């Protein structure tokens, strides 16, 4: 009986693992280049942690279970609560700002679809303890820095930036009742996924015709400065502050040289309630895929987990959508390095196989990627094996070894020479 993988999970065969490692190595490289330190946590936590952050409804969206001690636990669907817990435990000892990154394996009990699986990897970067928009801009820059490195240009992707503070101020200014705010956020977050007529009808049902027209006008704003023409910020400190933060963020992104990647889009709401300021998502320019990346400011989260009220901002980027986009742009195969060997050591007779094993072990000890033949045999067959493994050099142990010599074949040039084994080992780096 053949047992298939669980729906929504992936098997990583060597060629798949090469792609995965290339993506993760790039994430880590970009993080370190931008001054972040790596952390990680357990793969399961108390269920209550995720309920604190996302509410009771989160239980249906993750894998939860009771352990032998009758404790309610959950496999992590995200790592931000773990981050909050860990930082709170050492909040007074950690120098500020805290700049951490992680690449956790996460699980969510969702319906598998294009770009969304039940098990996936996600790159997270966070800055804690810095309340200026410079931190928000740095998070955005770090994400773009990685995407730019792997070949995605402004013609491929856009960073869509908005503000939850701005949205809250606008909703308050135009008179949306407090009890309708959270359901309204949920609807606005789904705007891009709904047909225009369905969205409009649902919006009118929630807030009425007059307010719906004002909300749609706001959601369709093209620039930050145009907000003042839709909702007058005079005398409203919260609204004026939110607009100023967006303007300052745009200025910082310009100083960082990535303005051509970024646009203002008030339609970016981010469904999670814990966002408090600037929010953003990165989308492919064609808009066919889910967001590649999303994040924003969450200044209340550490306090919600029993710590002090301290500012924080961050983002998460999943590997599933990213890989699909890279394949569609024909960028993936060009980037993944082929498996290579420095040396492939073969023996032409069973009596010499032991010598091939010994020499390969010496080469590995010296730091060279090396492999040996498992069975002695014909030269052409073994050279083919060496070629299939992309060996730079093939070391042939044959009759010459009786005199202490080996044959070293340059696989790319097709040239070979006979060398005393002792001389070969002494001059190894010169070959």
N, C-alpha and C positions, 0 to 999 in steps of 0.2 A: 504494500500500500504506500503510495507516494503522498507525503504530507506537504501541501503548499505553504508558502509564507502567509502570515496573517494579513488580511486585507488592510491596505494603508501603510504597510511597512515595506522595506526594501532589503534585498540581498545585495551586498557589495562584493562582487567578483573583483579580481585584481584590477581589471581595466576600469571598473567603477570606483574602486578604492583610490586609484591614481587621480581620478577627477576630484573625488572628495578631498583628498589630501592637498591637492593644488588649491582648491577653494579655501580650505581652512588655513593652510600656510599663508595665503595672501591676506586673510583676515588678521592673522596674528602679526604678520609683518607690518601691516598698516597701523594696527593698534600700537605696537611698540614704537614705530616711527613717529607717532603722534603723542607719545608720552604716557600711554596707558600701561598698567600692570595687570597680569593675569590672575584670576581667582577661579574657584569652582566650589560647588557644594554637593550635598547628597542628592541622589536621584529621586528620593522621596522625602516628603516633609509632612508635618501635621496638616490635615485637611483645613483646619481653621485658618491657616495662613492665607490660603487662596480665597476663603470666604471673606476674610477681612478686606482684602484688596478688591475683590470683584463681586461680592454678594453671594447669596445662597444659590442663585441660578448657575453659578460656575460648576456646581457639583455634577450636573449633567454633561458638562463639557470636558471632564477629565476622568482619569482612571483612579478611582478611590477604592480602598479596602480597609478591613479591620485586621490588625496584627494579632499575635497570640496574647497580647496584653489587653485586647479589646480596645485599642486606641484607633481612632479614625485617621488614616494616613492617605496620601495621594502621591502618585508618581508626578513629578514636576511637569506642569504644562508650560511653565515659563520660569525664569530665574530671578526676576526682579524682587519677589518677596524674600527669596533667600538672601539676595544682596542686602535688603533692608534689615533683615534679622542679623546678618553677620556684622554689618556696620554698626548697628545699635549695640552689639555686644562689646565693641571696642571703641565706641564713639569718642571718648576722651583721649584715647592714646593715638588715634590715627591723625597724621598731619593733613591739613586741608589746603587746597581741595583734594578730595579723593578721586583719582582717575583710574578706574578699574575696567577690565574687559573679561569676557568669558565666551567660550564656545560650547555650550551645553547640548546634550542630546535631550530632546523634549518629547512628550507624548500628550496628545489631546484626543478625546473620544469624539471625533468629528466624522462627518461623511466624507470619505476620500473623493477628491476631484482634482482637476488640473491645477497644479501648483500648491495643493494642500493635502498633506498626508497625516496619518495618525502619529507617525514618528518622524522626527526631522531634527536637523541641527540648526542652531541659530547663533549668529554673532551678536553679542550684546556689548555696548560700551556705555558707561555712565560717568558723569561728573557730579560729585556730591560736595556741597559746602561752598558753592560759588553761585551767587544769585544774579550776576550780570548776564546780559544777552550774549556776551562774548563766549560763555560756556555753551550756549545753544548753538551758536555759529560754529564752534569748534567741533561739536558732535556732528553737525551736518557736513562740515569740511572733511572730517575723518572718513565718513561714509563715501563721499564723492572721491576722496583721495584714492580709496581702494578701487572703486568702480572705474575711475579714470585709468588706473594702472592696468586693469585687465582689458582695456580697449573700448570701453563704453564712452561715447562722446555726447555732447549736448544734442546731437541729432538722434541719439538713441534713447536718452532718459531725461526726465525733468524732476527736480526737487520741488514739490508743491508745498508751500509754507503758509500757515495760518496761525490763529491764536485762539485758545479756549477762553482766555481772559477777554479778548475782543468780542467773541461770540456771546459770552455771558453779559457783557456790557451793552451790546446792541440789543439783545433780547429784553434786557431790563429797560433800556431807553425807549423802546417802541411799545412797551407795556405788556409783554407776555407774562401771564400769571405764574407765580413761583411753582405751583403744583403741576404745571404743564412743561416745565423746563426739561426735566430728564427724559420724558417720552419724546419730546421734540428733538433733543440731541440724538436719540436713537434713530429717529426718522431721517434727520439731516445726514447722519453718517451713512445711510443707505441710499442717498440721493443718486449717486452715480450708477447704482446697481438696479434702479427701478426705472421703468418707462416714465417719460415726462408727465404723461397724463395721470398715471397712477400716483406719482409723487405729489402732483399738484392737488389732486382730489383728496388724498390722505392728509395733506397739510391743511387744507381748508376745513376738513372735519375736525382737526385738532385745535386750530387757533382762529378759525373764521376767515372770511374773504379779505378783509382789510389788512390784518396782520400778515396773512400769507403773501400778499403782494409785496409788502415791505421786506419780508424775509427773503423772498426770491430775488428781489432787487439787490439785497446785500450779498446773497450767495453768488450772484452773477458779476460782482464787482471785479474789474480787471487789474486794478492797481491799489496800492495802499492809500495813496492820496485821494482816490475817488470815494473812500469810505466817508469822508467828511461831507461829501455832496449828498450822500444817502441818509446819513444820521449825523446831525450836528453835534460835535464833541464839546462845544463851549459849555462851561459850567459842569461838566461831567468828568471828574478826575480819573475815574476808572477807565472810561472810554479813551480819554486823551492819553493816559499812560499806556494802554494796550497798543494804540496806534504808534506811539513813540518807540515802544519796544520793537515792533516790527520794522520800523524805519531804521533803528540802530542795528538790528540784526542784518538787514539788507546791506547796510553800509559795511559791516564787518565782513560779510561774505564777498563783497566787492574787493575789500582790502586783501582777502585771501585768494582772490583770482578765480572765483568760481561763479560769478554772477550769471554767466551764460548758461549755467546748469539750473538756475533757480527762478521760480516764478511765484507770485502771490496768488493763492487760491483759497478763498474763504469757504469753499466746499469741503475742505479737509477738516473733519471734526474729530476723528479718532474716537471710537466707540467707548473706550474705557473711561469711567467717571473720574479717575484719579488725576487726569491731566489738569494743570492749572494755568498754563501760559502758552508759549509758542509750541505749536505742533507741526509736524511735517510728515509727508510720505514721498517716496521716490517711485515713480511709475515709468514703464516703458512708454515711449513717445506715441506708439500706436494705440495704447490703452487696452490691449487685448488680454493682458495678464493682471493678476492681483498685484498689489503693491509689492515692490521688491524689498522695501525697507520702510519702517515707520517709527516715530518716536516723538518726544516732546518733553516739556517740563512737568515735574510732579513734585511740588514743594511740600505736600502733606503726608507723603507715604511713610517716611520714617517715624513721624509722630503717630500715625495710625497703628504702627507696630510697637508702640510703647517707648519710642525714643524722643529726642528733642525735635522741635520744629526746625528743620534745616532744609535748605534748597537742594534740588536735584534735577538733573536732566539727562536724557539718554535715548538710546535707540536699539532696535533689534532688526536683524536682517536674516531671513531664512535661506537655506540652501536650495530648496525645491524650485521656487520661482526663478531664482538667479540662474540655476543650471538650464532651465527651459529657455530663458532669454538668451543666454550665451550660445545655446545650440541654434536657436532661430537666427541669430546674427552671424552664425558660422565662425564663432570666435573660440570655441572650446577645443576642437581638435588641433588647432594651430598652437595652442598654449601648453597642452599637456606633454611634458617631456617623455620620450620613449624610455622604456626600461633598458639600461645599459650595464655592461660588465667591463671592468678593466682587463681582466684576464679570464680566459677559459682554458683549463689545463686538461689535456687528454693523453691517454696512454694507448700505445699501439699493440700492447700485449697484456695478458692478465698478470704476468710477472712484474710488470712495471706500474700496475694500478696503485699499489701502496705508495710509490714515489709520487704519483700525481696527487694523492690525498695529502701527503706530507707537505708538498710544495704549495698546494692551495691553502692549507692552514697557515703556512708562513706568510703568504701574501695577504691573507685576511688579517693576521695579527699586525701587519704593517699598515693596515688601513685601506687596502685595495679591495674593490668589489670583485670577487672571484668565485668561480664555480669549477667543478671537476666532472669528468665523465663518470657515470656509474658502472659502465661496462666498457672494457677495452674492445676495440674493433677497427674496422676499416677507416682510413684517413678521411675519405670524402664524406662519409656519413657523419663523422664527428665534427668536421669543419662546418657542415651544414647546421649542426646543433649549435655550434659557437656563433654562427651567423644569425640564427634565429633569436639568440639572446643578445644580439648587438654587442658582442665582445670587441673591444678595441684591438686586443692582441690574443692570439691563440698560442699556447705553449705546448709543443709536441714532444712527448717523452717516448723515444723510440730506441733503435739500436745504438744511436750516438751516446745514450746515457751510460753505456758500458765504459766509455772514456770520460765520463763526467760532464758531457755536453747535453744541451737541450736545443731545440729549434724554436725560435720565436718568430711568429708570422704576424705581420701588420695586416689586419683584416681589411682596412680601407684601401691601402696602397697595393695589397696583393704581394708584397715582398716579404721574404723571410731570410733569416740568417742563423747560423749555428753559433752558439755562445756557450762557453763553460758556465756551468750552473753557479759556481762561486762568483765569477765575474758578473753574471746577471744580477745576483742578489746584492752585490756591492754597488753596482751602478743602476739600480732599479729605477730611480727617479729620472734618469736620463733617457730611458726608452720611451 
